[in-house]
Amino acid sequence: MAILALAAVGTVTAVQVASEDVPAEGQVDSDYTATVTLGELYQNPDYTSWTLRGETELQDVTWTVTTTDTDTGNQIDSQSFDGQSFNYSNIDAEANDANQVTVEVTGTVPDVENFSYAEEETFVVAELTQVREGGTSNEIATKTSHHYTEGSKEAREAIASAEDAIDQAESAGGDVSAAQENYDTAVAFYNEGSFDNAVSQAENAVSKAENAEQAAESAESRNQLLLYGGAAIVVLLVVGGGFYWYRQQQDDYSRLG
C-alpha cells in the first residue's frame, strides 16, 4: 500500500485536521485529487486572524479553498488558486463565522526523481501552514503519497513476491542463498530504474526459493520415513526376540516332560 504523513507543530490549541481524503498512491502523469478539512481554527488565542498557506509537488495544480460555518451549515467563502502554492487570508474570527476550512488540490502526479525499493517513493500532496501577520507560522499538516510508473510498480510487486518466497523457503529450512543473490540483484536493478531486469531477477529468485523449499520438504519427508522405518525394525526385533524366547521356553519344558 501507499505512505501518509501527518506533522502537527505546536500545542493542543493548534489547528486540527478534521477529515481527509488523500489517495495513498498515484501513477506518474495521472490525475490526482485530494481533500483536507481543517477545524479548531481559532483555538490558539494568538491566531484569531491568519492566512492559510498551501504547497504541493503536484503539477498543473488547481486549489479550491472553501470556508464553512458548521453550526449553520452555511458556506462562507470559496476561492480557487492556480499553481503549486497559494495563500488564503480570509480566516478571521471577527470578520466572519467560518469555523472550518476545506482544501481541495487537483493536479497530475509528478515524476519520480530517484527510485528506492527500501523506501517507497513519495511526493508532497499538500503542505498546509498557518501564517500570522508578521511572519510567524505553525505547520498544520503535511500529506504525502506514493508515486510510481507502470514499470516500477510491476518490479516492486515482483520483488515483494520474491521476498515472500524466500521467507517461506527459509522457514521450511531451505538453503536460500542462491535465491537471495537474485533478490539482491533485483533490488539493485530497481534502484537503477532498470525494471525489466529487476522483474527477471525477482522471478529467478522466486523459482530458486521454491526449489529450495521443495528440497527441504523432500529431505524432511525422507528423514521421517527413515525414522519410522527404524522404529518399525526395532519393533520387529523386539517382537521376534520375544517370540524366540517363548519358543525356547516351550522347547525346554517339553524336554523336561
C-alpha positions as CSV (number, residue, x, y, z in Angstrom):
1,M,0.0,0.0,0.0
2,A,0.8,3.5,-0.2
3,I,2.6,6.0,2.9
4,L,0.5,9.2,4.6
5,A,2.5,11.6,6.9
6,L,0.9,14.0,9.4
7,A,3.0,16.5,11.2
8,A,1.5,19.0,13.7
9,V,3.6,21.5,15.4
10,G,2.5,23.5,18.5
11,T,0.2,22.9,21.5
12,V,-3.2,21.3,21.8
13,T,-4.7,24.6,20.7
14,A,-3.3,24.2,17.2
15,V,-5.5,23.9,14.1
16,Q,-6.6,20.3,13.7
17,V,-7.2,18.0,10.7
18,A,-10.9,17.2,10.9
19,S,-11.1,14.8,8.0
20,E,-9.1,13.9,4.9
21,D,-9.4,12.1,1.6
22,V,-5.8,11.6,0.3
23,P,-5.2,8.7,-2.1
24,A,-2.3,6.5,-0.9
25,E,-0.7,6.4,-4.3
26,G,-0.8,7.6,-7.9
27,Q,0.8,6.8,-11.2
28,V,3.1,9.4,-12.7
29,D,1.3,11.8,-15.1
30,S,-2.1,10.6,-14.0
31,D,-4.8,12.9,-12.5
32,Y,-4.8,13.2,-8.7
33,T,-7.2,14.9,-6.3
34,A,-7.0,15.1,-2.5
35,T,-9.1,16.9,0.1
36,V,-8.2,18.0,3.6
37,T,-10.6,19.6,6.0
38,L,-9.4,21.7,9.0
39,G,-11.2,22.5,12.2
40,E,-10.4,24.3,15.5
41,L,-9.4,27.4,13.5
42,Y,-9.2,29.8,16.4
43,Q,-8.3,27.7,19.4
44,N,-4.9,29.4,19.6
45,P,-5.6,32.9,21.0
46,D,-2.7,34.4,19.1
47,Y,-4.2,33.3,15.8
48,T,-7.7,34.8,15.6
49,S,-6.9,36.2,12.2
50,W,-4.4,34.3,9.9
51,T,-3.5,33.2,6.5
52,L,-3.6,29.6,5.2
53,R,-0.6,28.7,3.0
54,G,-0.6,25.6,0.9
55,E,2.2,24.0,-1.2
56,T,2.4,20.9,-3.3
57,E,4.6,18.9,-5.7
58,L,1.7,18.0,-8.0
59,Q,1.9,19.5,-11.5
60,D,-0.7,21.7,-13.3
61,V,-2.3,22.4,-10.0
62,T,-5.7,24.0,-9.0
63,W,-6.6,24.6,-5.4
64,T,-10.1,25.2,-4.1
65,V,-10.4,26.6,-0.6
66,T,-13.9,26.7,1.0
67,T,-14.8,28.0,4.4
68,T,-18.0,26.9,6.2
69,D,-19.9,27.7,9.4
70,T,-20.5,24.2,10.7
71,D,-23.1,25.5,13.3
72,T,-25.5,26.5,10.5
73,G,-24.1,24.5,7.6
74,N,-23.7,27.7,5.5
75,Q,-20.8,28.2,3.1
76,I,-19.0,31.4,3.9
77,D,-16.5,31.7,1.1
78,S,-14.9,29.7,-1.8
79,Q,-11.8,30.7,-3.8
80,S,-9.7,29.0,-6.4
81,F,-5.9,29.3,-7.0
82,D,-3.6,28.0,-9.7
83,G,0.0,26.9,-9.2
84,Q,1.9,24.9,-6.7
85,S,1.3,27.3,-3.8
86,F,-1.5,29.6,-2.5
87,N,-2.2,32.0,0.3
88,Y,-5.8,32.3,1.6
89,S,-6.2,35.2,4.0
90,N,-9.9,35.2,4.7
91,I,-9.7,33.4,8.0
92,D,-10.8,35.8,10.7
93,A,-12.9,35.1,13.8
94,E,-14.2,38.7,13.9
95,A,-14.9,39.2,10.2
96,N,-17.0,36.1,9.6
97,D,-18.5,32.9,11.1
98,A,-16.3,30.4,9.3
99,N,-15.0,27.7,11.7
100,Q,-14.0,25.1,9.1
101,V,-11.8,25.2,6.0
102,T,-11.8,22.6,3.3
103,V,-8.8,22.5,0.9
104,E,-9.1,20.5,-2.4
105,V,-6.0,20.2,-4.5
106,T,-6.1,18.7,-8.1
107,G,-3.2,18.1,-10.4
108,T,-1.1,15.5,-12.1
109,V,1.3,13.2,-10.3
110,P,4.9,14.3,-10.7
111,D,7.9,12.3,-12.0
112,V,9.9,10.1,-9.6
113,E,13.4,11.7,-9.3
114,N,15.1,8.7,-7.5
115,F,13.8,5.2,-7.2
116,S,14.3,3.3,-4.0
117,Y,12.9,-0.1,-3.2
118,A,13.7,0.2,0.5
119,E,11.7,3.3,1.0
120,E,8.6,3.9,-1.2
121,E,8.9,6.9,-3.4
122,T,6.7,9.7,-2.2
123,F,5.7,13.2,-3.2
124,V,4.1,16.1,-1.2
125,V,0.4,16.2,-1.9
126,A,-0.3,19.2,0.4
127,E,1.8,21.0,3.0
128,L,-0.5,23.3,4.9
129,T,0.8,26.1,7.2
130,Q,-0.9,28.6,9.5
131,V,0.7,32.1,9.0
132,R,0.1,35.1,11.2
133,E,0.7,38.7,10.2
134,G,4.3,39.4,11.0
135,G,5.7,36.1,9.6
136,T,5.3,33.6,12.4
137,S,3.8,30.3,11.4
138,N,2.8,26.8,12.5
139,E,2.8,23.8,10.3
140,I,-0.6,22.3,10.3
141,A,-0.2,19.1,8.3
142,T,1.9,17.6,5.5
143,K,0.3,14.9,3.4
144,T,2.3,12.7,1.2
145,S,1.6,9.9,-1.3
146,H,3.4,7.1,-3.1
147,H,4.0,7.7,-6.8
148,Y,5.1,5.1,-9.4
149,T,5.4,4.3,-13.0
150,E,3.9,1.2,-14.7
151,G,7.3,-0.4,-14.8
152,S,8.3,0.4,-11.2
153,K,5.0,-0.9,-9.8
154,E,5.4,-4.2,-11.7
155,A,9.0,-4.5,-10.5
156,R,8.1,-3.6,-6.9
157,E,5.4,-6.3,-6.8
158,A,7.8,-8.9,-8.3
159,I,10.4,-8.2,-5.7
160,A,7.9,-8.3,-2.9
161,S,6.8,-11.8,-4.2
162,A,10.4,-12.9,-4.2
163,E,10.9,-11.7,-0.7
164,D,7.8,-13.7,0.5
165,A,9.1,-16.8,-1.4
166,I,12.5,-16.5,0.3
167,D,11.0,-16.1,3.7
168,Q,8.8,-19.1,3.2
169,A,11.6,-21.3,1.9
170,E,13.8,-20.2,4.8
171,S,11.1,-21.1,7.3
172,A,11.0,-24.5,5.8
173,G,14.7,-24.9,6.3
174,G,15.7,-24.5,2.7
175,D,19.0,-23.1,1.5
176,V,18.0,-19.7,0.1
177,S,21.5,-18.3,-0.6
178,A,21.1,-18.6,-4.4
179,A,17.6,-17.0,-4.3
180,Q,18.9,-14.3,-2.1
181,E,21.6,-13.4,-4.6
182,N,18.9,-12.9,-7.3
183,Y,16.8,-10.9,-4.9
184,D,19.7,-8.5,-4.1
185,T,20.4,-8.1,-7.8
186,A,16.7,-7.4,-8.5
187,V,16.7,-4.6,-5.8
188,A,19.9,-3.1,-7.3
189,F,18.3,-3.1,-10.8
190,Y,15.1,-1.5,-9.3
191,N,17.1,1.3,-7.7
192,E,18.8,2.0,-11.1
193,G,15.4,2.2,-12.8
194,S,16.1,-1.0,-14.8
195,F,12.7,-2.5,-14.1
196,D,12.6,-5.3,-16.8
197,N,15.9,-6.7,-15.4
198,A,14.5,-6.3,-11.8
199,V,11.5,-8.3,-12.7
200,S,13.6,-11.0,-14.4
201,Q,15.9,-11.4,-11.4
202,A,13.0,-11.4,-9.0
203,E,11.3,-14.2,-10.9
204,N,14.5,-16.2,-10.8
205,A,14.6,-15.6,-7.0
206,V,11.1,-17.0,-6.7
207,S,11.9,-20.0,-8.7
208,K,15.1,-20.8,-6.7
209,A,13.3,-20.2,-3.4
210,E,10.5,-22.6,-4.4
211,N,13.1,-25.2,-5.4
212,A,14.9,-24.8,-2.1
213,E,11.6,-25.1,-0.2
214,Q,10.7,-28.3,-2.1
215,A,14.2,-29.8,-1.5
216,A,13.9,-29.0,2.2
217,E,10.4,-30.6,2.4
218,S,11.6,-33.7,0.5
219,A,14.6,-34.1,2.8
220,E,12.3,-33.8,5.8
221,S,9.9,-36.5,4.3
222,R,12.9,-38.8,3.8
223,N,14.1,-38.3,7.3
224,Q,10.6,-39.1,8.6
225,L,10.4,-42.3,6.6
226,L,13.8,-43.4,7.8
227,L,12.8,-42.6,11.4
228,Y,9.5,-44.5,11.0
229,G,11.4,-47.4,9.2
230,G,13.9,-47.6,12.0
231,A,11.2,-47.6,14.6
232,A,9.4,-50.4,12.8
233,I,12.6,-52.5,12.6
234,V,13.1,-52.1,16.4
235,V,9.5,-53.2,17.0
236,L,10.0,-56.3,14.8
237,L,13.2,-57.2,16.6
238,V,11.5,-56.9,19.9
239,V,8.6,-59.0,18.8
240,G,10.8,-61.5,17.1
241,G,13.1,-61.8,20.1
242,G,10.1,-62.2,22.4
243,F,8.7,-65.0,20.2
244,Y,12.1,-66.8,20.0
245,W,12.4,-66.6,23.8
246,Y,8.9,-68.0,24.2
247,R,9.6,-71.0,21.8
248,Q,12.8,-71.7,23.7
249,Q,10.9,-71.9,26.9
250,Q,8.4,-74.2,25.4
251,D,11.1,-76.5,24.0
252,D,12.8,-76.6,27.4
253,Y,9.5,-77.5,29.1
254,S,8.9,-80.3,26.6
255,R,12.3,-81.9,27.1
256,L,11.8,-81.9,30.9
257,G,8.5,-83.6,30.5
